[in-house]
Amino acid sequence: MTARRWPPLGFESRVALRFLLEGRFQSLLIVVGVAAGVAVVAYITALIGGLQRNTLEKTLGAQAHVVLTPLEEVVAAARPRIDGETVVADTQARAQRLRTLANWPAVVAVLEQRPGVVAVSPMVAGAALAQRGEATRSVSVAGVELERFDRVINLGSKLVDGTLRLAPGEAIAGVTLASDLGLRVGDRFTISTGTRQESLRIVGLVDLGVAEQNRRSVYVPLRSAQSLFDLAGGATRIDLSLADVWQARALAAELARELPAKVESWQDTNAQLVSALNAQSVSTTIIRGVVMVVVVLGIASVLVVSVVQKQREIGILRAMGATRAQVMGVFLVQGALVGLLGALVGVLMAAGMIELFTRFVKGSDGLPLFAITLPPRVALQVALLAWGAGVLAALAPARRAARMDPAQAIRL
């Protein structure tokens, strides 16, 4: 009968495996505990990440990352007021009017060359009235260069009917506005700005994902809007799309210092959303920290019990010549093995939970609520975290085992 041959392992690894196999049920419980902790951390991280991506896509899908507009007109006092002086006068804020950005073609050319900027789109935006028959609605008219504007908000992906084009005399409208006015593709309606009006034909309907924008949005060629609002050759705003949306606030601050314009990032106009996203990130970090603490305590408690149970064996090993460092290494290897096995099983459990979420959690349209994936980078990070937790948890039991007196341990 041929003897069973084991792969070559170091002294610490062989003894650690022997200890783990002797207490199979105990080892299985702690591996399952570590796996459950890893699965929770990985799943929550993937879930919150998917939710945040979905929220950002829906929020930023119909708006630019950075917007440049003319500075507001401010009425200044005739002279500075002296302390204690009584002045029978009142300086009132001036009503803002549509104004064009100074030298906007040159600004667009410079912004297109700026690192991190994906697309730049000039626009003329203003309020108007849309009328068809007896139906009248207040609308927001945006005059755009369609090819540039499409690169900023991907208007083509929001098209639900018609074609994506804008020739003179044509318009693209939100689906709710079209329903309110009884419009279909090919129908005509009138846009009036008070001093001018123009008859436009609907060539496309878009669903922007925001009810208010679907109810008010009308897109026309840039030149048509310039004519409607009497801004020949002008642009009232410039929209920017960035490769990294989280760099918008920093870029807005830089542009505000460099250009005579009001510059706002999407974080400025969606402050509550940013606060909510930050709160989600902090909550995820807290959950990860708490779960990892539980994992460390679980591994440590099992290894402490193992040290107590194996006192006699530890004493015999020391009497046979094992050094304190080797005994300490035995329990460190145990912690590392438990952490590694738990991490591998936990990542597989997280992948299964994600699959179940995608398959069974559906929206009213029968599609998954949002995309959720476990990126390899996140899985690796969580696995390394669990492995490190296993080694960390083994430190105290390992030191206790290394300090044992061989003679006393054998007598117990």
LOLOMI-666955 format. One line per 5 residues: their letters; for each residue x, y, z of C-alpha. Coordinates in steps of 0.02 Angstrom, whole numbers, plus 50000, padded with zeros to 5 digits. Each point is the difference from the previous one (the first is absolute). Example, Ala and Ser with C-alpha at 12.3 -4.5 7.8 and 13.67 -1.06 7.14 Angstrom:
<sites>
AS> 50615,49775,50390; 50069,50172,49967
</sites>
This chain:
<sites>
MTARR> 50000,50000,50000; 50073,50165,49947; 50013,50133,50135; 49905,50159,49967; 50117,50138,49943
WPPLG> 49962,50179,50056; 50064,50151,49904; 50157,50076,50076; 49950,50128,50131; 50093,50095,50134
FESRV> 49991,49946,50182; 49878,50139,50046; 49883,49961,49854; 49995,49813,50036; 49960,50024,50183
ALRFL> 49872,50136,49963; 49909,49886,49877; 50006,49858,50126; 49921,50110,50134; 49865,50062,49881
LEGRF> 49956,49824,49940; 49991,49931,50176; 49866,50128,50043; 49904,49985,49837; 49832,50060,50065
QSLLI> 50078,50147,50092; 50103,50047,49847; 49848,49985,49887; 49898,50116,50110; 50131,50138,50002
VVGVA> 50031,49985,49811; 49812,50017,49970; 49996,50149,50118; 50142,50086,49907; 49916,49959,49833
AGVAV> 49836,50076,50059; 50090,50159,50052; 50093,50011,49834; 49840,49968,49902; 49909,50140,50093
VAYIT> 50142,50123,49972; 50019,49957,49815; 49813,50000,49967; 49966,50164,50090; 50147,50081,49909
ALIGG> 49937,49941,49831; 49819,50047,50041; 50041,50177,50057; 50118,50023,49853; 49866,49946,49876
LQRNT> 49870,50111,50084; 50115,50151,49994; 50044,49971,49817; 49816,49982,49956; 49956,50160,50096
LEKTL> 50139,50098,49916; 49953,49936,49827; 49819,50052,50024; 50045,50168,50077; 50139,50047,49879
GAQAH> 49917,49920,49849; 49908,50161,49958; 50121,50132,50064; 50178,50056,49972; 50139,49971,50127
VVLTP> 50055,50182,49996; 49901,50151,49937; 50066,50173,49956; 49877,50147,49998; 50022,50190,49998
LEEVV> 50030,50085,50167; 49844,50071,50081; 49968,50186,49980; 50019,50088,50166; 49946,50178,50040
AAARP> 50132,50081,50109; 49968,50143,50121; 50050,50175,49943; 50132,50009,50136; 50049,49897,50153
RIDGE> 49890,50030,50151; 50083,50081,50151; 49968,49922,50171; 49863,50093,50093; 49942,50092,49845
TVVAD> 49814,50001,49962; 49965,49983,49815; 49823,50011,49931; 50034,49885,49854; 49981,49818,49952
TQARA> 50103,49901,49876; 49896,49863,49922; 50059,49847,49907; 49990,50016,49812; 49888,49884,49902
QRLRT> 50111,49879,49905; 49986,49993,49811; 50068,49882,49871; 50179,50046,49961; 50133,49918,49895
LANWP> 50169,49937,50059; 50139,50113,49940; 50105,49926,49859; 49921,49829,50024; 50070,49917,49841
AVVAV> 50178,50029,50063; 49952,49936,50173; 49926,49842,49923; 50160,49971,49900; 50107,50017,50156
LEQRP> 49889,49888,50107; 50003,49861,49869; 50189,49989,50021; 49992,49992,50189; 50052,49831,50077
GVVAV> 49855,49900,50069; 49867,50089,49895; 49909,49877,49887; 49876,50116,49912; 49954,50185,49993
SPMVA> 49832,50067,49939; 49947,50182,49981; 49816,50036,50028; 49869,50137,49998; 49873,49961,50137
GAALA> 49846,50098,50049; 49816,49992,50047; 49862,50006,49872; 49820,49948,49966; 49956,49849,49893
QRGEA> 49829,50004,49918; 49899,49882,49893; 49820,50043,49973; 49926,50052,50167; 50132,49908,50102
TRSVS> 50141,50107,50071; 50148,49946,50108; 50147,50090,50077; 50159,49920,49933; 50188,50013,50011
VAGVE> 50076,50021,49828; 50179,49942,49971; 50088,50048,49840; 50141,49876,49970; 50123,49934,49874
LERFD> 49929,49825,50003; 50161,49903,49969; 50090,50090,50143; 49850,49992,50116; 49977,49814,49970
RVINL> 50178,49969,50060; 49961,50091,50163; 49837,49914,50053; 49985,49859,49872; 49832,50061,49937
GSKLV> 49991,49859,49874; 49982,49869,50137; 49845,50092,50063; 49910,50006,49832; 49834,49906,50008
DGTLR> 49925,50051,49833; 50055,50086,49840; 50178,50039,49948; 50144,50091,50082; 50026,50151,49889
LAPGE> 49974,50187,50009; 49983,50098,49839; 49930,50178,49991; 49815,49999,50045; 50013,49834,50094
AIAGV> 49992,49957,50186; 50021,49855,50120; 49883,50001,50151; 49976,49907,50164; 49871,49861,49996
TLASD> 49889,50077,50135; 49995,50169,49913; 49952,49916,49837; 49860,49908,50089; 49938,50162,50081
LGLRV> 49993,50089,49832; 49935,49850,49905; 50156,49991,49892; 50071,49856,49900; 50152,49989,49890
GDRFT> 49966,50105,49846; 49876,50119,50084; 50031,50186,50011; 49986,50119,50147; 50047,50181,50037
ISTGT> 50135,50066,50115; 49980,50179,50062; 50125,50099,50102; 49891,50157,50017; 50083,50100,49862
RQESL> 50026,49862,49873; 49921,49836,49954; 50037,49855,49883; 49905,49850,49936; 50096,49838,50029
RIVGL> 49974,49821,49945; 50030,49857,50122; 50132,49878,49935; 50035,49905,50160; 49936,49963,50175
VDLGV> 50117,49967,50147; 49980,49929,50174; 50128,50090,50108; 49964,49898,50156; 49942,50152,50101
AEQNR> 49814,50042,50000; 50022,50188,50005; 50123,49999,49855; 49886,49888,49897; 49861,50126,50030
RSVYV> 50099,50157,49952; 50143,49958,49883; 50007,50055,49818; 50162,49986,49900; 50024,50106,49843
PLRSA> 50150,50044,49891; 50118,50127,50078; 49968,50130,49865; 49811,49984,50023; 50016,50034,50186
QSLFD> 50116,50147,49967; 49865,50074,49888; 49857,49963,50121; 50087,50084,50146; 50080,50139,49897
LAGGA> 50178,49946,50041; 50080,50002,49829; 50160,49896,50005; 49988,49979,50189; 49999,49857,50126
TRIDL> 49927,50013,50174; 50090,49848,50072; 50134,49871,49965; 49978,49820,50057; 50147,49886,50039
SLADV> 50008,49812,50018; 50148,49925,50095; 50085,49831,49999; 49994,49996,50191; 49839,50076,50069
WQARA> 50078,50020,50173; 50127,50125,49930; 49859,50120,49953; 50009,50106,50158; 50189,50021,49988
LAAEL> 49991,50048,49815; 49857,50121,50034; 50105,50088,50132; 50147,50015,49879; 49892,50068,49859
ARELP> 49915,50125,50116; 50173,50073,50037; 50051,50003,49817; 49842,50059,49911; 49880,50147,50024
AKVES> 49852,49881,50018; 49895,49913,50131; 50056,49818,50007; 49898,49865,50086; 50035,49814,50018
WQDTN> 49868,49865,50013; 50047,49983,50185; 49950,50182,50027; 49830,49977,49921; 49969,49829,50082
AQLVS> 50065,50031,50176; 49873,49885,50083; 50043,49858,49881; 50186,50019,50038; 49963,49997,50187
ALNAQ> 49897,49842,49978; 50139,49915,49900; 50129,50049,50131; 49888,49932,50137; 49984,49835,49906
SVSTT> 50189,49988,49981; 50028,50035,50186; 49867,49872,50047; 50083,49869,49890; 50169,50034,50080
IIRGV> 49926,49984,50175; 49914,49835,49955; 50162,49932,49928; 50096,50052,50156; 49874,49922,50120
VMVVV> 49991,49837,49903; 50190,49987,49993; 50010,50028,50189; 49875,49858,50024; 50104,49889,49886
VLGIA> 50160,50039,50096; 49917,49965,50168; 49927,49838,49935; 50167,49935,49935; 50090,50057,50157
SVLVV> 49875,49915,50117; 50014,49834,49907; 50190,50006,50000; 50004,50043,50185; 49894,49845,50034
SVVQK> 50117,49901,49886; 50152,50057,50102; 49915,49942,50160; 49952,49833,49923; 50173,49972,49925
QREIG> 50104,50046,50153; 50069,49824,50018; 50043,49987,49815; 50084,50171,50006; 50103,49946,50151
ILRAM> 50054,49841,49910; 50050,50100,49845; 50103,50119,50107; 50082,49853,50091; 50046,49922,49832
GATRA> 50092,50158,49948; 49870,50112,49921; 50043,50181,50029; 49881,50133,50063; 50003,50079,49827
QVMGV> 49946,49835,49921; 49858,49976,50124; 49944,50178,49969; 50010,49968,49813; 49885,49848,50017
FLVQG> 49856,50107,50062; 50036,50142,49881; 49989,49876,49856; 49835,49936,50073; 49930,50177,50000
ALVGL> 50061,50031,49823; 49925,49837,49936; 49833,50033,50083; 49997,50177,49931; 50048,49941,49824
LGALV> 49872,49859,49994; 49865,50113,50070; 50043,50135,49873; 49988,49881,49852; 49835,49925,50057
GVLMA> 49933,50174,50045; 50038,50073,49828; 49908,49853,49920; 49852,50028,50117; 49998,50186,49955
AGMIE> 49999,49958,49815; 49851,49884,50031; 49906,50134,50097; 50030,50125,49858; 49934,49873,49875
LFTRF> 49843,49973,50106; 49973,50188,50014; 50017,50024,49813; 49885,49855,49959; 49859,50025,50125
VKGSD> 49997,50185,50048; 49908,50084,49856; 49920,50168,49968; 49823,50030,49940; 50061,49979,49820
GLPLF> 50067,49826,50036; 50182,50054,49984; 50130,49999,50141; 49991,50156,50109; 50180,50043,49959
AITLP> 50161,49916,49947; 50101,49925,50141; 50168,49916,49975; 50146,49946,50109; 50155,50075,49918
PRVAL> 50156,49889,50014; 50090,50143,50086; 49868,50008,50139; 49999,49810,50019; 50190,50000,50017
QVALL> 49996,50142,50126; 49871,49912,50109; 50095,49835,49989; 50163,50082,50052; 49909,50088,50141
AWGAG> 49933,49835,50065; 50171,49917,49984; 50080,50144,50096; 49862,49988,50131; 50040,49816,50023
VLAAL> 50185,50034,50028; 49961,50145,50116; 49877,49895,50101; 50132,49864,50022; 50130,50116,50076
APARR> 49938,49994,50181; 49970,49811,50007; 50167,49970,49912; 50095,50104,50127; 49911,49911,50142
AARMD> 50048,49831,49929; 50181,50054,49974; 50017,50056,50182; 49944,49832,50072; 50123,49909,50112
PAQAI> 50028,49824,49924; 50009,49910,50168; 49840,50077,50067; 49909,49972,49835; 50044,49814,49997
RL> 49941,49975,50180; 49828,50075,49963
</sites>
